[in-house]
Amino acid sequence: MEQEKRYSQMTEYELKQEIAAITEKARKAEQLGIVNEFAVLERKAIMAKAYLLNPKDFKPGELYEIEGDPGVYFKIDYINGVFAWGYRLGGEKEEEALPISVLKKLK
């Protein structure tokens, strides 16, 4: 059995292939009404997409909108790998980590 590569070890091309495959599986799971599998696959795609981005493009102290959560903003304290650590504004001020692929720059 072939050992699966970590996203961090994949090339951009491999990541894009992986995202396409995951997206297709997620679409099928959604059509079949397999909600939990759809959610897991959706998170895998989000993680793979994070590895296509440059963490240096995300700046500590800046605010970002959280994709899929309109009107909710995230302030980055620091970046560790492809995760932004910080907290949601107006939230419990509890530190959490989000993959950088869910953060959208404010216009």
C-alpha positions as a LaTeX table, in Angstrom:
\begin{tabular}{lrrr}
\hline
Residue & $x$ (\AA) & $y$ (\AA) & $z$ (\AA) \\
\hline
Met1 & 0.00 & 0.00 & 0.00 \\
Glu2 & 1.39 & 3.36 & $-1.01$ \\
Gln3 & 1.97 & 5.81 & 1.83 \\
Glu4 & $-0.07$ & 8.96 & 1.19 \\
Lys5 & 1.97 & 12.12 & 0.87 \\
Arg6 & 1.41 & 14.92 & 3.34 \\
Tyr7 & 0.02 & 18.10 & 1.83 \\
Ser8 & 3.21 & 19.87 & 2.90 \\
Gln9 & 5.23 & 17.49 & 0.68 \\
Met10 & 3.06 & 17.85 & $-2.42$ \\
Thr11 & 3.81 & 20.05 & $-5.40$ \\
Glu12 & 1.33 & 22.73 & $-6.45$ \\
Tyr13 & 0.15 & 20.44 & $-9.25$ \\
Glu14 & $-0.38$ & 17.50 & $-6.87$ \\
Leu15 & $-2.28$ & 19.74 & $-4.44$ \\
Lys16 & $-4.59$ & 20.96 & $-7.21$ \\
Gln17 & $-5.22$ & 17.34 & $-8.31$ \\
Glu18 & $-5.94$ & 16.36 & $-4.71$ \\
Ile19 & $-8.34$ & 19.30 & $-4.21$ \\
Ala20 & $-10.19$ & 18.38 & $-7.42$ \\
Ala21 & $-10.51$ & 14.74 & $-6.30$ \\
Ile22 & $-11.69$ & 15.71 & $-2.80$ \\
Thr23 & $-14.16$ & 18.24 & $-4.22$ \\
Glu24 & $-15.63$ & 15.57 & $-6.51$ \\
Lys25 & $-15.96$ & 13.09 & $-3.61$ \\
Ala26 & $-17.57$ & 15.82 & $-1.48$ \\
Arg27 & $-20.04$ & 16.63 & $-4.26$ \\
Lys28 & $-21.04$ & 12.95 & $-4.47$ \\
Ala29 & $-21.37$ & 12.67 & $-0.69$ \\
Glu30 & $-23.57$ & 15.77 & $-0.64$ \\
Gln31 & $-25.79$ & 14.37 & $-3.42$ \\
Leu32 & $-26.15$ & 11.12 & $-1.48$ \\
Gly33 & $-26.98$ & 13.06 & 1.67 \\
Ile34 & $-23.95$ & 11.75 & 3.60 \\
Val35 & $-23.56$ & 14.92 & 5.64 \\
Asn36 & $-20.70$ & 13.86 & 7.94 \\
Glu37 & $-18.56$ & 12.58 & 5.04 \\
Phe38 & $-19.27$ & 15.78 & 3.12 \\
Ala39 & $-18.11$ & 17.86 & 6.12 \\
Val40 & $-14.89$ & 15.84 & 6.51 \\
Leu41 & $-14.07$ & 16.12 & 2.80 \\
Glu42 & $-14.82$ & 19.84 & 2.84 \\
Arg43 & $-12.31$ & 20.30 & 5.69 \\
Lys44 & $-9.70$ & 18.23 & 3.83 \\
Ala45 & $-10.09$ & 20.50 & 0.77 \\
Ile46 & $-9.72$ & 23.59 & 2.98 \\
Met47 & $-6.49$ & 22.17 & 4.43 \\
Ala48 & $-5.09$ & 21.28 & 1.00 \\
Lys49 & $-5.92$ & 24.79 & $-0.28$ \\
Ala50 & $-4.01$ & 26.29 & 2.66 \\
Tyr51 & $-0.81$ & 24.72 & 1.29 \\
Leu52 & $-1.29$ & 26.57 & $-2.02$ \\
Leu53 & $-1.09$ & 29.91 & $-0.20$ \\
Asn54 & 1.91 & 31.78 & 1.15 \\
Pro55 & 1.66 & 32.23 & 4.94 \\
Lys56 & 3.77 & 35.40 & 4.57 \\
Asp57 & 0.77 & 37.04 & 2.84 \\
Phe58 & $-1.15$ & 36.92 & 6.15 \\
Lys59 & $-0.09$ & 39.60 & 8.61 \\
Pro60 & $-0.35$ & 39.45 & 12.41 \\
Gly61 & $-2.48$ & 42.28 & 13.76 \\
Glu62 & $-4.63$ & 42.45 & 10.63 \\
Leu63 & $-8.32$ & 41.59 & 10.37 \\
Tyr64 & $-9.68$ & 39.03 & 7.94 \\
Glu65 & $-13.19$ & 37.88 & 7.13 \\
Ile66 & $-13.83$ & 34.18 & 7.70 \\
Glu67 & $-15.02$ & 32.49 & 4.51 \\
Gly68 & $-18.36$ & 30.81 & 4.99 \\
Asp69 & $-19.06$ & 32.89 & 8.10 \\
Pro70 & $-20.20$ & 36.29 & 6.74 \\
Gly71 & $-19.81$ & 39.25 & 9.04 \\
Val72 & $-17.39$ & 37.40 & 11.34 \\
Tyr73 & $-13.87$ & 38.76 & 11.53 \\
Phe74 & $-10.65$ & 37.16 & 12.71 \\
Lys75 & $-7.64$ & 39.03 & 14.08 \\
Ile76 & $-4.34$ & 37.23 & 13.58 \\
Asp77 & $-1.91$ & 37.13 & 16.50 \\
Tyr78 & 0.67 & 34.95 & 14.75 \\
Ile79 & 1.15 & 32.45 & 11.93 \\
Asn80 & 2.39 & 28.92 & 12.49 \\
Gly81 & 2.76 & 26.94 & 9.27 \\
Val82 & $-0.51$ & 27.24 & 7.35 \\
Phe83 & $-2.49$ & 28.16 & 10.46 \\
Ala84 & $-3.36$ & 31.65 & 11.64 \\
Trp85 & $-3.66$ & 31.87 & 15.42 \\
Gly86 & $-5.82$ & 34.58 & 16.89 \\
Tyr87 & $-9.42$ & 35.24 & 17.82 \\
Arg88 & $-12.80$ & 36.17 & 16.37 \\
Leu89 & $-13.90$ & 39.73 & 17.00 \\
Gly90 & $-16.89$ & 40.01 & 19.27 \\
Gly91 & $-16.37$ & 36.41 & 20.29 \\
Glu92 & $-15.23$ & 34.89 & 23.55 \\
Lys93 & $-11.69$ & 36.18 & 22.94 \\
Glu94 & $-10.66$ & 32.54 & 22.96 \\
Glu95 & $-7.53$ & 31.88 & 20.93 \\
Glu96 & $-8.04$ & 29.49 & 18.04 \\
Ala97 & $-6.22$ & 28.41 & 14.90 \\
Leu98 & $-7.76$ & 28.64 & 11.43 \\
Pro99 & $-6.27$ & 27.40 & 8.16 \\
Ile100 & $-5.18$ & 30.47 & 6.18 \\
Ser101 & $-7.34$ & 29.28 & 3.26 \\
Val102 & $-10.52$ & 30.35 & 5.12 \\
Leu103 & $-9.33$ & 33.92 & 5.67 \\
Lys104 & $-10.30$ & 36.65 & 3.19 \\
Lys105 & $-8.60$ & 40.03 & 3.07 \\
Leu106 & $-10.92$ & 42.91 & 3.83 \\
Lys107 & $-11.49$ & 45.19 & 0.85 \\
\hline
\end{tabular}
